[in-house]
């Protein structure tokens, strides 16, 4: 008994592949008589034609991992792909760094820790990439004598 046409029509109606369509082995004669789409639809309604449920891969572990990544976990060096500059461009890193340094310099100028001459000198150094970070800038200013060490 050849039921390829019925299988194809059923697959089209159910929106699955032909391999997933399952016919009830006791009602094959009924299926053979079904020629039109409406016939096939009525057989689907009466559960003579069904969709096979194939074993799928569980997504529970994936969901758990995704939830952890949203929290900022599992992002260590072992799970990174690409260089540091691929993950955060050089330009963006520079913008972030220079903005914090300039903000810091403006704040210490407003608090009158530095005069205009030293401020301009520090701004030029910052622009030239002399300071690695805001912390490096603070260390430099402590050495210059602008700030005092905390334990003094």
C-alpha positions, -999 to 999 in steps of 0.1 A, spaced: 0 0 0 15 33 -11 6 63 10 33 88 -1 8 114 -14 -12 112 19 20 115 39 30 146 18 -3 163 22 -4 155 60 31 169 64 21 201 46 -10 205 68 9 198 100 38 220 89 64 192 96 86 170 75 73 138 60 95 117 84 75 131 113 41 121 101 27 89 118 -2 69 105 -23 46 127 -14 11 115 -50 -2 121 -66 25 100 -44 24 68 -74 15 46 -91 47 58 -60 67 50 -57 52 16 -92 64 7 -84 100 18 -75 119 -14 -82 156 -6 -68 179 19 -101 181 38 -101 143 41 -66 144 56 -77 172 79 -106 151 93 -82 122 99 -58 145 118 -88 156 139 -97 120 147 -60 113 156 -56 87 129 -27 108 115 -4 123 142 30 139 145 58 118 159 75 133 189 112 128 184 136 129 214 149 165 217 179 178 235 171 193 269 175 230 272 176 231 310 213 234 312 214 261 285 188 281 304 207 278 336 240 289 319 222 318 302 208 330 335 243 329 351 257 349 322 230 375 326 243 379 362 278 385 348 292 350 357 310 326 334 328 353 316 364 344 326 394 341 304 386 305 295 352 313 279 364 343 259 368 341 222 386 369 203 412 394 215 405 420 241 402 446 214 375 424 196 354 424 227 359 461 236 374 482 208 406 502 214 387 534 207 359 527 232 385 517 259 404 549 253 372 570 254 362 554 288 397 559 302 402 595 291 368 606 302 374 594 338 408 610 339 395 643 326 366 642 350 390 636 379 412 664 368 383 689 366 371 678 401 406 684 417 408 718 399 374 728 413 385 718 448 416 740 443 442 712 447 460 722 415 466 756 399 459 763 362 495 756 351 497 722 367 461 714 355 471 721 319 503 701 322 482 671 336 456 675 309 483 673 282 499 642 299 465 626 300 459 633 263 493 619 254 484 586 272 509 591 300 485 578 327 473 542 327 443 550 348 428 574 374 447 555 401 480 560 383 472 597 382 466 598 419 499 581 426 517 606 403 500 635 422 511 620 456 547 619 443 544 655 431 532 665 466 498 676 455 481 650 477 492 635 510 493 597 516 464 584 537 486 570 565 505 604 569 
